[in-house]
Amino acid sequence: MEHLNHEVALLEMRKEQLRIHLGSMPRASAEARRVRSILRAMNVKIRTLKRLARAAGVMGRGKATLH
């Protein structure tokens, strides 16, 4: 479960970096669209990892992994 929490923390830090980068570019640019797409995917992965971590902690089945 700690591995999942660590991965969530890393993703959240990277997400913040991308948000800062996004703020420095024109809103309609191709790069901005790409970054927004990456941010959406990261949000989905973060939510999924948090759910897995919560389930692993509650059910006591050890470390849950994403494949």
Helices and strands as residue ranges (DSSP letters): H 2-23, H 30-59
